Amino acid sequence: MPPRNPVRRDEIGREQAYVSMLYRRVDELRARTSAELAALLRESGGTAQARTERDAAHARLSGALARWEAAENGLCFGRLDLRDGSRYYIGRIGLRAAPDGGRDPLLVDWRAPAARPFYVATPAAPEGVRRRRHIVTRGRKVVDLDDEVLDSALLDGDEDLAGEGALLAAVNAGRTGRMHDVVATLQAEQDAVLRSDHRGVLVVQGGPGTGKTAVALHRAAYLLHSRPHLAARGVLVVGPSTIFLTYIGQVLPGLGETGVLLSTVGELFPGVLPDRAEPAATSALKGRIVLAEVIAAAVRQRQAPPDTGTLRARDGDGSDDGDVPGLDRDVCERAARQARATGLPHNEARQVFVREVTGQLARRLAEQTRRLADRLEEEVADVLAEADIDRAVRGDLARLGGDPEGVREAAVPEVVDEADVATVRRELLAEPAVRTALDALWPELTPRQLLAELFADPDLLARAAPGLDESERALLTRAPGGGWSPADIPLLDEAAELLGVDGQAARARTARAYARESAYAQEVLDLTADAYSGDDGDTCGAGGASGTRGTTGTRETLTPADVLDAGHLAARHRHTAHRTVAERAAADRTWAFGHVIVDEAQELSQMAWRLLMRRCPGRSMTLVGDMAQSAGAEGVGSWDRLLRPHVGDRWRLAQLTVNYRTPAEIMDVASGLLATLAPGTEPPRSVRTGVPPWRLRTTGGALPTRLARLASREAGLLGEGRLAVIVPDRRTGELAAAVARSVPGASFGAHPDLTARVVVLGVAQAKGLEFDSVLVADPAGILATPHGHSDLYVALTRATQRLGVLHTGPPPVAVDRMTHRRDDEAAP
Ligand SMILES: Nc1ncnc2c1ncn2[C@@H]1O[C@H](COP(=O)(O)OP(=O)(O)OP(=O)(O)O)[C@@H](O)[C@H]1O
C-alpha cells in the first residue's frame, strides 16, 4: 500500500543515513559483546563466588547479544516529531551514542514511556506530537515512509487507527504459518493493555482477531523490560496446544526476550509428558473441581487406614500377632491425628507419624519395663519388711542427719527416662516388622503412584469419591500403566501438592542427575585419554623432551583422568552449565513465576486453574481470551465464575474491540453465530473489507472428494498464501487423507507443519491460528459436539482473506448467510 503522504526521495535518503548509523552502532556493540563473551568462556576454575559471577556475566552478555540479533530486522520503524521541535526515533531496542548515555538517545525502545505517543497519539489527542512517521525497511534498507500529521484541522479517515497505512499493509500481508510481532503498528487500545500497571490479574476479553495473542506476547516483553526484577523469576506463557505454541514461538525471541517459558498446561508437570488418549467425557470430568476433593480423600485414606488389623499390627483387643507389640489402632489413630494436625503434606507429615508411633510404642515398652521394676521393688520391699532391714536403715540415717523418707526413692533408682525411650525407639525402627507396618500405615507416595492406584481400584475410588455416581467413577477407572493424558497433569500436580516432597523420588532424581553428569564427564575423560594415547609416540617424545612429569607405568604425559575423576568433572560441568531462567523453571514444579500469561484462557478447566495459581503465588497474571470461543466443559461461561474461586473479585477487565484479521464480510457471517452463542455480545469491528465468503452444498458420500478438489483449486488460486482445511475433530484422519491425495505436501496429523501451503486441521487444533484462506468442511459435524457453536465460530474466524464452507444438507445457522455457490469452479 503506497504511503498516504508520499515523501521525496531525498527524505528517504536522509532517513537511510540515520538508520545506517544505527546499524553501525549495533554492529559495534555486538562485536564488543561477542569478544567479552568469548573471553569469559575461556575462563575456568576459581572460587564458587567467581563462578557465580561468571554465570551472571554470561547470562547478561548472551541476553544482550540475543537482543541485538533480534533487532536486526526492523531495528528502527518510527519517528516522532514533537511540537516543541524535538524528535525521537522509535525502535526495537534503545540505543545511545556512548555507554554513559550521551544527551539524547539515538533510538528509543518501543517499551519506554517516551515511545508511548507513537502508539496512542491521534489528531484529537496528539500528546505533543506534530508528526508520526512510519519508516518501512527491508533488511537494512529504508524502502518507504508513511507520515501522519496530527493536526486536528486535518482530521480524516479513521481517527482511531494509528499509522493506518502501515497497519493496513501489515494486516493485508500474506501469512507464513508463523506469527510475527506487531511492534511497529500497535494500536492505542492494545497499547493501553500491554502497558497496564495493574499488578494483579488482568483479563483481556476480545472477539476473534482483536490481537489478544499479539497483546499478550508484547505485554510479556513490556513487563520484562519495565519490571527488571521479573527477569529473575521469569514469565510463563500458557497456550492451548503445542501447535499454537509453535505458531507463536518466534514472537518473543523476535522481540529479544528469551526469559519466557512457553507451555501448555499438559507440559507443566516435570517428568511427565502426556501421551494417553481418552474420551472427551473423561477429560471433562477430570477438569472438575470435585477432583480436588477426590484426591485429598485418596491421600487421607492412605494415612493409617482403619483396616490396620491386616497390616501386621495388633488389634485393639490386645490379641497379639507377635509382629509389632503394642501397635494397635489407638496408637495409630492418635499418631495420625498428630501428624495431620501439623498441616504438613503427606510425605513430610509421615515423619511426624513415625515419630509419634515409635515414641508411643517406646513409651509403652518403657512403661512395661517400669511396671516390671515396680513389681520387683514391691517384692524387694516385702522381703525387706519381713527382715525389718528398713527400720534399721532408717535408724542409721536419722542418726547421721539424713532424711529417712528418702530411703524408698534412693533405694530403687528410676528405671526408664527419655534417653531410654529414644534408645527403644531406635531399636524399634531397626525392626523390619515395624518398618513394614509403618510403610503400610503411612506409605511414602509419589503422585503417579497415588493416582495410578486410585484409578485402578474401584473400591478405593468409591471411598474417595462418594460425590461421583457410578458412571462417572467408571469414566475414571483404568488399568495401571498406559501413560497420562493432558487432563491428568493438573491431577498429578494436585497430588504432588498434597503429598509434598517425596524423599525417594528426590533421592532418585539426584542420583540420576549425578549418574548422567558423571557419565558425560567419563566420556569427556575417555575422549581426552584416547587423544593422549592416539599420539603416544609423539607425545612421549615431546613430553620427554620438555620434561613432562611421568605418572603411570611407562606413560610420560599427564592426562586429565590422572588428576580428575568423573565425579569431580561432573561437578565442574554443573557449575559451567548456563541454564536460562525458562529452562530452570521448566524443570521445577515448585517454581514461582514472576508473571503468568494465559492465552485462550476461557479453555482451561477448574483443575488447570488450580495448577496455574500455584505457579504464580503473587497472582500477577494476564489472561486473554474470548468467552464466546469457549470449548470448556461448561460451555460459554463468565470470567467472574471462572476466576472467583481463585482470586475473588480482585481482577480487572480490559476489552479489545477491533478485528485485525477477519474482513468485515466474514465477520458479518460469524456474528450470526455469536448472537446464538452469547446474545448481546458486540462483535469486533473489522479494520477492512474483503472477499464475500461462500458456501457449497454436496452429498455426504461426495464430501471427501469435493473437499479435496476444492482444496486443490483454492491452493492454486492462493499462490504463495496459506490454506487451512478445518474439519470436525473426529473426521480429521479421513478428510485429511482425502485432501492429501489431491494436494501433495498437504500437512496434517498430531504435529502439522503450519508453514506448509495446505494444512488440514481439526477445530481444536485450529484454535488461535490464522490462514490466508480457510475451507470449513461439514459444519453440521462441527456443530454436533456439546460446544459445537463455539467451535464453528472459531472455524469461521480463522481466515484473513477468503472463506468457503462445504456442507451437506440444509446450511446450518449462520452459514445460510453466505453466498451460495453452485459448483466447484465458480470461485467468487
Ligand atoms: N496492531 C496490529 N498491527 C498489525 N497486525 C495486528 C495488530 N494487532 C493484531 N494484528 C494481527 O491480527 C491477527 C490476529 O491477532 P491475534 O491472533 O493476536 O488475535 P486474537 O485476538 O488472539 O484472535 P483469536 O482469539 O481469534 O485467536 C494477527 O495476524 C496479528 O498479527
Ligand as a Chemical Component Dictionary entry (heavy atoms), coordinates in Angstrom:
data_LIG
# 
_chem_comp.id                   LIG 
_chem_comp.type                 NON-POLYMER 
_chem_comp.pdbx_formal_charge   0 
_chem_comp.three_letter_code    LIG 
# 
loop_
_chem_comp_atom.comp_id 
_chem_comp_atom.atom_id 
_chem_comp_atom.alt_atom_id 
_chem_comp_atom.type_symbol 
_chem_comp_atom.charge 
_chem_comp_atom.model_Cartn_x 
_chem_comp_atom.model_Cartn_y 
_chem_comp_atom.model_Cartn_z 
_chem_comp_atom.pdbx_ordinal 
LIG N1  N1  N 0 -1.740 -3.675  15.864 1  
LIG C1  C1  C 0 -1.655 -4.603  14.946 2  
LIG N2  N2  N 0 -0.957 -4.381  13.825 3  
LIG C2  C2  C 0 -0.870 -5.322  12.857 4  
LIG N3  N3  N 0 -1.405 -6.531  12.962 5  
LIG C3  C3  C 0 -2.087 -6.816  14.067 6  
LIG C4  C4  C 0 -2.244 -5.885  15.123 7  
LIG N4  N4  N 0 -2.955 -6.454  16.091 8  
LIG C5  C5  C 0 -3.228 -7.710  15.696 9  
LIG N5  N5  N 0 -2.700 -7.913  14.475 10 
LIG C6  C6  C 0 -2.768 -9.143  13.689 11 
LIG O1  O1  O 0 -4.096 -9.608  13.720 12 
LIG C7  C7  C 0 -4.101 -11.015 13.699 13 
LIG C8  C8  C 0 -4.938 -11.524 14.833 14 
LIG O2  O2  O 0 -4.243 -11.303 16.045 15 
LIG P1  P1  P 0 -4.300 -12.336 17.244 16 
LIG O3  O3  O 0 -4.061 -13.706 16.751 17 
LIG O4  O4  O 0 -3.439 -11.791 18.305 18 
LIG O5  O5  O 0 -5.829 -12.187 17.626 19 
LIG P2  P2  P 0 -6.644 -12.951 18.760 20 
LIG O6  O6  O 0 -7.498 -11.931 19.401 21 
LIG O7  O7  O 0 -5.724 -13.695 19.637 22 
LIG O8  O8  O 0 -7.511 -13.910 17.886 23 
LIG P3  P3  P 0 -8.302 -15.272 18.262 24 
LIG O9  O9  O 0 -8.957 -15.099 19.574 25 
LIG O10 O10 O 0 -9.293 -15.365 17.165 26 
LIG O11 O11 O 0 -7.309 -16.353 18.189 27 
LIG C9  C9  C 0 -2.649 -11.455 13.752 28 
LIG O12 O12 O 0 -2.170 -11.677 12.456 29 
LIG C10 C10 C 0 -1.949 -10.252 14.313 30 
LIG O13 O13 O 0 -0.605 -10.173 13.920 31 
# 
loop_
_chem_comp_bond.comp_id 
_chem_comp_bond.atom_id_1 
_chem_comp_bond.atom_id_2 
_chem_comp_bond.value_order 
_chem_comp_bond.pdbx_ordinal 
LIG N1  C1  SING 1  
LIG C1  N2  SING 2  
LIG C1  C4  DOUB 3  
LIG N2  C2  DOUB 4  
LIG C2  N3  SING 5  
LIG N3  C3  DOUB 6  
LIG C3  C4  SING 7  
LIG C3  N5  SING 8  
LIG C4  N4  SING 9  
LIG N4  C5  DOUB 10 
LIG C5  N5  SING 11 
LIG N5  C6  SING 12 
LIG C6  O1  SING 13 
LIG C6  C10 SING 14 
LIG O1  C7  SING 15 
LIG C7  C8  SING 16 
LIG C7  C9  SING 17 
LIG C8  O2  SING 18 
LIG O2  P1  SING 19 
LIG P1  O3  DOUB 20 
LIG P1  O4  SING 21 
LIG P1  O5  SING 22 
LIG O5  P2  SING 23 
LIG P2  O6  DOUB 24 
LIG P2  O7  SING 25 
LIG P2  O8  SING 26 
LIG O8  P3  SING 27 
LIG P3  O9  DOUB 28 
LIG P3  O10 SING 29 
LIG P3  O11 SING 30 
LIG C9  O12 SING 31 
LIG C9  C10 SING 32 
LIG C10 O13 SING 33 
# 
